[in-house]
Amino acid sequence: MNVRFHNPTASAALSLVAVVTCAATAAAQPTFSIDFQGPPKGFPDSCWGIPITEGDILIAVTGTPAPGPLPPPCVFISGGFGPPAPGLGLPMWPGALGRPPGVPGFVEVDALSYGMDLAIDPRTPPLEVRWYFSVDEWAAGIPGTPLPPAVWTEGPWFGGPAEASADVFADIGIPFPGPCMPPIPGGNTVYVDGDGIPPAIPFGLGLVEPNPPAPGPIDIGTNIDALDVDTWPAPVGVPPPPRPVFYSLDSAIVFDFLDGFPGTGSAMANGGFVGGDVLFSPGPGAPPILWAPAFMLGLDLFGPDTDDLDALAYWENGDGVYTPPQEPYSWVGGMTDMLLFSVRRGSLVIGMPDFLCGIPIEEGDVLLPPPAPGLPPGVWIPAEVLGLATVRSGTAPPGQPGDDLDALDVAADCNMNWTPDLLDIVSGTSADCNQNGVPDECDCWGDLDNDRDIDLADLAILLANYGAGGVTYWQGDLDCDGDVDLADLATLLAAYGTTC
């Protein structure tokens, strides 16, 4: 018996223009980094007055995206030692302060996760999973795909304003679960605009647009280089609570043949790492720790630092170590971690047949680590499905490589309103009476640990809170009356043994 509840209005929400407009007003707090090439690198941030570096994790000065123009963003987590507080502890960070756009500070952070991204489950309807991403200034998109404003209308190739690199995009619905989904061209649309100034969606981050593609290290606009869309909200201008941060730094070898220079080598400069490594910051100011080495991700098959991981979606299963996925969905139930990523243009793994589907890897693909070192990664989502151009499909402009997906996040969107479920809850858009992290309108009632089974574990959670009351919410308060009592126990027992 399936006891999953859906709001039929939300489930039918394919009036996409209206949905996008509503999504842009939601209380999202995206956090992100920028690359070293363009502003606002070197600008004083709007909360602390400290020059922004390419190693800092940033947030809009308004917290949530807002109509522009906006002042430069605030530093959310320092790349070094603050303010606002000790951050990632990158040794090179003090020397990076004050360097202008185009002058590397050797602290470039080019992938980001807090280890709490959505652990994808094959039982989840695919349309309730939302992929968020950014691209660089050279991206073309696939012309004619829905739903503008999209990469192909925001980029420079089809008469667009060359503003794609500062925007955050979302897929418009992927009907297939990964991996090895058909590489059928899909669509994307702007979720958050860079500067928040029309004609794109008027909710921005305080970034600089446009950013027309040009060779050389100096850009006139911003490129978002790392992203998390559903960071737990915190007051802007207040040091955030300590949290684990998973991230990657920049290769020194991978050569960007469009920009015309190699990476900045921030991985090597800050501890002898390579650009394909996932690093870990265990606490404020602590130096980076190697978490998931490149060779375990199917990278650097042609030698150290020959691939650059530049986008990351990660769910850590709570055991405190990197537990690599052994096969697709091995993380369901918590046996392994989920780690999905993309690689930068110029990485030598591009063009190799992936281990899952046998198709050539592109810089716009979302990839899964192989089951054993020595194999290339597998393609989880082909770039085309996200509306990104590739060489293998012939959708890239003549003589150009495929689009580079350079920032990534994945989140649950069970009510399909284009806003991550966490943000629906914390903003008050959706209730979560049983405190399991799922909006009530599409909850599996009684599934308190959100594992899609109503079993002894859920009963134990309810009994641990039995008798609690006097506040608005308790985990186990299934009838939302402020008390965990016999009525809640009866509700759970009526659904006991079912799956969602």
C-alpha positions as a printed Julia matrix, in Angstrom:
500×3 Matrix{Float64}:
  0.0    0.0     0.0
  1.33   3.39   -0.92
  0.35   6.06    1.58
  2.2    8.96    0.01
  0.09  12.1    -0.04
  0.23  14.68   -2.78
 -1.27  18.09   -3.17
 -3.09  17.65   -6.51
 -2.73  21.32   -7.33
  1.04  21.18   -6.83
  1.31  17.89   -8.71
 -0.4   19.47  -11.68
  1.8   22.56  -11.52
  2.92  22.59  -15.1
  1.94  26.17  -15.65
  5.65  26.69  -15.76
  5.85  30.43  -16.14
  3.79  30.94  -13.0
  5.79  28.32  -11.16
  9.09  29.95  -12.03
  7.87  33.35  -10.9
  6.76  31.92   -7.56
 10.0   30.01   -7.12
 12.06  33.13   -7.48
 10.28  34.73   -4.54
 10.87  31.8    -2.2
 13.04  32.14    0.87
 16.05  30.41   -0.61
 19.48  31.22    0.76
 21.88  30.06   -1.94
 25.54  30.09   -0.95
 28.17  30.12   -3.66
 31.69  30.99   -4.68
 33.0   32.87   -7.71
 36.07  32.31   -9.86
 39.14  34.54   -9.81
 38.56  36.09  -13.22
 35.79  38.61  -12.61
 34.12  40.92  -10.12
 33.13  41.08   -7.31
 36.51  39.49   -6.52
 38.55  42.15   -4.75
 35.46  44.23   -3.88
 34.78  44.84   -0.17
 32.0   42.51    0.88
 28.82  44.2     2.11
 28.84  42.84    5.67
 32.43  42.96    6.87
 34.21  45.25    4.42
 36.82  42.6     3.67
 37.89  42.03    0.05
 36.12  39.07   -1.55
 38.35  36.22   -2.72
 37.7   33.24   -4.94
 38.06  31.02   -1.86
 35.17  32.55    0.09
 31.66  31.11    0.28
 29.27  33.99   -0.33
 25.61  34.88    0.26
 23.48  37.72   -1.08
 23.44  40.74    1.23
 19.68  40.3     1.47
 20.03  36.64    2.46
 17.37  35.57    0.01
 17.66  36.63   -3.64
 16.12  40.06   -4.16
 15.42  42.52   -6.97
 18.52  44.3    -8.15
 20.66  46.16   -8.35
 22.16  44.91   -5.1
 25.47  45.67   -3.4
 28.16  42.98   -3.48
 27.41  39.78   -1.58
 28.57  39.02    1.96
 31.14  36.46    2.98
 29.19  33.57    4.54
 32.17  31.29    5.25
 35.64  32.75    4.88
 38.14  30.96    2.68
 40.66  31.55    5.43
 40.42  32.98    8.9
 37.66  35.57    8.78
 35.77  37.68    9.2
 33.03  36.66    9.78
 34.83  33.86   11.61
 37.56  31.33   10.91
 36.46  29.48    7.8
 38.08  26.97    5.46
 41.56  27.74    6.76
 43.23  27.79    3.33
 46.89  28.65    4.0
 47.16  30.89    0.93
 44.11  32.98    1.84
 45.85  35.91    3.61
 47.91  36.59    0.48
 44.79  36.48   -1.71
 43.13  39.44    0.0
 42.78  42.51   -2.17
 43.86  40.94   -5.46
 41.76  42.33   -8.31
 39.82  40.32  -10.9
 42.1   38.35  -13.18
 44.89  38.01  -10.6
 44.69  34.61   -8.92
 44.99  34.36   -5.16
 45.58  30.59   -5.33
 42.57  29.81   -3.14
 39.96  29.04   -5.8
 37.09  26.89   -4.45
 35.3   25.39   -7.43
 32.86  22.87   -5.9
 30.79  22.97   -2.71
 28.48  20.83   -0.57
 27.56  20.61    3.09
 27.08  16.83    2.84
 23.29  17.14    3.13
 22.22  17.16   -0.5
 19.3   14.97   -1.49
 20.16  11.26   -1.37
 18.43  10.23   -4.58
 16.07   7.26   -4.21
 14.73   5.33   -7.23
 11.33   5.23   -5.51
 11.07   9.02   -5.64
  9.07  10.23   -8.63
 11.73  11.76  -10.9
  9.8   15.0   -11.32
 10.09  15.56   -7.55
 13.89  15.76   -7.79
 15.27  19.14   -8.81
 18.76  19.73  -10.2
 20.29  23.2    -9.81
 23.44  24.23  -11.65
 25.51  26.99  -13.17
 27.6   27.22  -16.31
 30.53  29.35  -17.42
 30.48  32.24  -19.86
 31.19  30.05  -22.91
 28.07  27.89  -22.53
 25.63  27.81  -25.44
 22.7   25.67  -24.3
 20.49  23.85  -26.78
 18.46  26.4   -28.77
 14.71  26.01  -28.79
 14.48  23.98  -25.6
 11.98  25.12  -22.97
 11.66  27.18  -20.76
 13.26  30.6   -21.37
 14.98  32.37  -19.81
 17.37  29.44  -20.13
 21.06  28.85  -20.83
 20.52  29.23  -24.56
 18.72  32.59  -24.2
 21.02  33.93  -21.43
 24.28  32.9   -23.08
 26.09  34.66  -25.95
 25.58  32.32  -28.88
 21.98  32.96  -29.98
 21.63  36.69  -29.52
 21.44  36.5   -25.73
 22.85  39.02  -23.23
 25.87  36.9   -22.17
 24.63  36.65  -18.59
 24.44  32.87  -18.09
 27.61  32.54  -15.99
 26.17  34.52  -13.04
 22.79  32.75  -13.06
 21.55  29.64  -11.27
 19.49  27.32  -13.48
 17.11  24.48  -12.65
 15.98  21.6   -14.8
 12.32  21.75  -15.82
 11.63  18.1   -15.08
 13.62  14.96  -15.86
 11.17  12.1   -16.46
 13.78   9.33  -16.15
 15.67   8.1   -13.1
 19.43   7.87  -13.53
 21.7    6.42  -14.65
 21.89   5.77  -18.39
 18.85   7.87  -19.16
 18.35   8.63  -22.84
 20.36  11.72  -23.87
 17.21  13.44  -25.11
 17.46  17.24  -25.1
 15.67  18.6   -22.05
 15.21  22.08  -20.72
 16.3   24.42  -17.98
 15.28  27.81  -16.74
 16.72  30.58  -14.59
 16.08  29.9   -10.9
 18.07  32.86   -9.54
 19.46  35.68  -11.67
 22.96  37.05  -11.19
 22.12  40.73  -10.74
 18.34  40.56  -10.33
 17.73  43.13  -13.04
 15.15  42.33  -15.78
 14.62  41.04  -18.42
 15.6   37.84  -16.59
 13.9   36.87  -13.32
 14.14  39.93  -11.04
 15.67  38.15   -8.04
 19.43  38.24   -7.85
 22.56  37.71   -5.78
 24.43  40.99   -6.21
 26.69  39.74   -8.98
 27.98  41.54  -12.08
 26.46  41.01  -15.52
 27.02  40.65  -18.44
 30.08  38.41  -18.84
 30.81  37.97  -22.54
 33.28  35.18  -23.35
 36.8   36.28  -24.19
 40.18  34.59  -23.93
 42.5   35.69  -21.17
 42.28  35.78  -17.39
 40.19  38.95  -16.94
 36.39  38.86  -17.22
 34.12  41.88  -16.94
 31.38  39.88  -15.2
 30.9   37.14  -12.64
 31.1   33.38  -13.0
 29.48  31.34  -10.2
 31.94  28.54   -9.54
 30.34  26.53   -6.68
 26.81  26.36   -5.33
 24.44  25.13   -2.63
 20.86  26.32   -3.1
 19.25  25.21    0.17
 21.76  26.23    2.79
 20.0   26.28    6.16
 19.01  29.93    6.64
 21.1   32.06    8.99
 20.98  35.8     9.63
 23.14  37.73    7.19
 25.99  39.53    8.94
 26.15  36.99   11.76
 28.82  34.27   11.73
 27.09  31.03   10.72
 27.16  28.08   13.1
 30.05  25.69   12.51
 29.21  23.15    9.85
 31.13  20.6     7.84
 32.06  21.85    4.39
 33.02  19.59    1.5
 34.7   21.29   -1.43
 37.26  21.02   -4.19
 40.12  23.28   -5.27
 41.63  24.03   -8.65
 43.98  21.92  -10.79
 47.3   23.37  -11.93
 47.5   21.21  -15.05
 44.04  21.13  -16.62
 44.25  23.63  -19.51
 41.19  25.65  -20.5
 41.71  26.02  -24.23
 38.92  28.61  -24.56
 40.22  30.93  -21.84
 43.77  30.08  -22.91
 45.44  29.22  -19.6
 45.63  26.38  -17.06
 44.0   26.29  -13.65
 45.37  28.28  -10.75
 46.71  25.3    -8.83
 44.92  26.18   -5.59
 44.71  22.47   -4.7
 48.47  22.01   -4.79
 49.16  25.38   -3.16
 47.0   24.68   -0.1
 48.27  21.29    0.95
 49.6   19.32   -2.0
 46.18  18.17   -3.22
 45.0   17.71   -6.81
 42.05  19.32   -8.56
 40.07  16.09   -8.6
 40.13  15.64   -4.81
 37.15  16.37   -2.58
 38.37  18.08    0.59
 36.78  18.49    4.0
 36.78  21.31    6.51
 35.96  19.73    9.89
 35.62  23.03   11.76
 36.29  26.76   11.6
 39.87  27.56   10.68
 40.97  23.93   10.41
 43.23  23.23    7.42
 41.77  21.21    4.56
 41.64  17.42    4.91
 41.57  14.97    2.01
 38.13  13.34    2.03
 37.55  11.62   -1.34
 40.73  11.31   -3.44
 40.58  11.79   -7.18
 41.63   8.23   -7.99
 38.57   6.88   -6.13
 36.32   9.06   -8.3
 37.64   7.67  -11.58
 39.83  10.71  -12.18
 43.55  11.27  -12.9
 43.77   8.1   -15.0
 46.39   9.94  -17.09
 48.43  11.17  -14.15
 48.07  13.34  -11.04
 46.06  16.55  -11.41
 45.01  15.86  -15.0
 41.31  16.18  -14.14
 39.54  18.97  -12.28
 36.34  18.3   -10.32
 34.37  21.54  -10.54
 30.84  20.71   -9.37
 29.65  18.56   -6.46
 26.43  17.11   -5.01
 27.12  15.05   -1.88
 25.18  13.21    0.8
 27.25  11.85    3.69
 25.73   8.86    5.46
 26.86   9.94    8.92
 29.67   7.47    9.55
 32.28  10.24    9.45
 34.36   8.83    6.59
 34.03   8.76    2.83
 32.11   5.59    2.07
 32.16   5.37   -1.74
 29.05   4.28   -3.61
 29.44   0.73   -4.91
 26.71   0.92   -7.52
 23.8    3.19   -8.42
 21.63   3.83   -5.36
 23.9    1.95   -2.98
 23.4    4.91   -0.62
 19.68   4.13   -0.17
 19.44   2.86    3.39
 22.65   4.59    4.38
 25.21   1.9     3.55
 27.31   4.29    1.44
 27.61   7.97    0.65
 26.21   9.54   -2.52
 28.72  11.59   -4.48
 27.91  13.09   -7.89
 30.12  15.55   -9.71
 31.19  17.16  -12.96
 34.6   17.91  -14.44
 36.04  21.04  -15.94
 36.71  21.63  -19.62
 40.22  20.39  -20.44
 40.11  17.43  -18.04
 41.65  14.41  -19.75
 38.8   12.12  -18.71
 36.54  14.01  -21.13
 35.92  11.87  -24.21
 36.54   8.56  -22.44
 33.64   6.08  -22.49
 31.96   6.08  -19.11
 31.81   2.84  -17.12
 28.0    2.74  -16.88
 26.65   3.52  -20.32
 29.68   3.52  -22.64
 29.09   7.05  -23.9
 31.9    9.64  -24.14
 32.12  11.8   -21.04
 31.49  15.55  -21.5
 32.09  18.55  -19.26
 28.35  19.08  -18.82
 27.58  15.57  -17.54
 26.7   14.71  -13.95
 29.0   11.81  -13.06
 29.09   8.93  -10.56
 32.35   7.43   -9.2
 33.21   3.96  -10.52
 32.98   0.86   -8.3
 36.77   0.47   -8.3
 39.8    2.69   -9.01
 41.16   2.5   -12.54
 37.8    2.91  -14.23
 36.43   6.22  -15.54
 33.32   7.69  -13.91
 29.81   6.87  -15.06
 27.34   9.31  -16.61
 24.41   9.76  -14.22
 22.72  12.59  -16.14
 23.84  13.38  -19.69
 24.35  17.1   -20.27
 21.72  17.14  -23.02
 18.98  16.17  -20.54
 19.72  19.41  -18.66
 19.5   21.41  -21.89
 23.28  21.74  -22.26
 25.09  21.46  -25.58
 27.54  18.61  -26.26
 29.92  17.53  -28.97
 28.62  13.95  -28.89
 25.09  15.06  -29.82
 26.17  17.7   -32.36
 24.42  20.45  -30.38
 27.58  22.41  -29.51
 28.31  25.39  -31.78
 30.67  24.49  -34.65
 34.24  24.18  -33.47
 33.27  24.6   -29.81
 33.44  22.07  -26.97
 30.39  21.12  -24.95
 28.94  23.36  -22.24
 30.8   23.31  -18.93
 28.55  22.67  -15.93
 30.63  24.26  -13.16
 28.35  24.26  -10.09
 25.76  21.72   -8.95
 23.17  20.94   -6.28
 20.25  18.53   -6.02
 17.27  18.89   -3.72
 13.85  17.37   -3.08
 10.91  19.28   -4.52
  8.01  17.0    -3.61
  5.3   19.59   -4.27
  6.96  20.59   -7.55
  6.92  24.33   -6.84
 10.57  24.65   -7.89
 11.66  25.42   -4.34
 13.65  22.87   -2.3
 11.5   21.24    0.37
 13.74  22.46    3.19
 13.15  26.04    2.12
  9.39  25.52    1.85
  9.44  24.4     5.48
 11.72  27.01    7.01
 10.01  29.84    5.13
  6.56  28.73    6.29
  5.33  27.96    2.78
  4.77  24.35    3.88
  4.15  22.86    7.31
  6.14  19.93    8.71
  4.11  18.89   11.72
  5.89  15.56   12.22
  9.33  17.16   11.84
 10.7   14.68    9.3
 11.85  17.24    6.73
  9.05  16.58    4.22
  6.31  19.15    3.53
  3.08  17.85    4.97
  1.15  18.16    1.71
  3.22  15.33    0.2
  4.28  13.43    3.28
  4.16   9.71    3.86
  2.3   10.02    7.13
  3.98   8.02    9.87
  7.37   7.78    8.14
  9.21   9.72   10.83
 12.75   8.88    9.67
 11.9    9.57    6.01
 13.17   6.21    4.75
  9.88   5.44    2.93
  8.99   2.56    5.25
  6.73   2.76    8.3
  8.38   0.32   10.63
  9.87  -0.26   14.08
 12.26   2.66   13.65
  9.36   5.06   13.24
  7.52   3.51   16.18
 10.65   3.95   18.32
 10.84   7.66   17.39
  7.21   8.2    18.31
  7.53   6.31   21.61
 10.66   8.29   22.52
  8.55  11.46   22.27
  5.38   9.95   23.71
  3.74  12.27   26.21
  5.52  15.36   24.93
  3.39  18.43   24.43
  2.93  22.09   24.99
  4.8   23.28   21.9
  3.77  23.66   18.32
  5.67  20.72   16.83
  7.0   17.42   18.11
  8.46  14.63   16.03
  5.66  12.09   16.19
  2.81  14.61   16.42
  0.97  13.16   13.44
 -2.29  14.99   14.01
 -0.52  18.32   14.58
 -2.31  19.08   17.84
  0.85  19.82   19.82
  0.85  16.52   21.73
  2.29  13.08   21.01
 -0.41  10.79   22.37
 -2.59   7.75   21.71
 -4.14   9.36   18.66
 -0.71   9.66   17.01
  0.18   6.11   17.99
 -3.05   4.9    16.42
 -2.28   6.79   13.21
  1.15   5.23   12.95
 -0.06   1.71   13.76
 -2.78   1.99   11.11
 -0.07   2.61    8.5
  2.49   0.22   10.04
  4.18  -2.05    7.51
  3.45   0.1     4.5
  5.98   1.66    2.16
  5.89   4.95    0.36
